[in-house]
């Protein structure tokens, strides 16, 4: 079963945008594995609470993600 797991900052995408991710990921697997993959492709879009993740040992928040690089 093809599986894709997207983790996104909570509250940053609309229901429609999440649907776009699910549709696009499913289509990608179908392009690779053929139509047989459509019925078994699982796409999970998980919202991570603000401050609930990090990179390089630093906790990320929505405010940090929205900052212009170099500031």
Buried (B, 14 or more C-beta within 10 A) or exposed (E): EBEBEBEBBEEEBEEEEBEEBBEEBBEBBBEEEEEEBEEEBEBEBEBEEBEEEEEEEEEBBEEEEEEEEEE
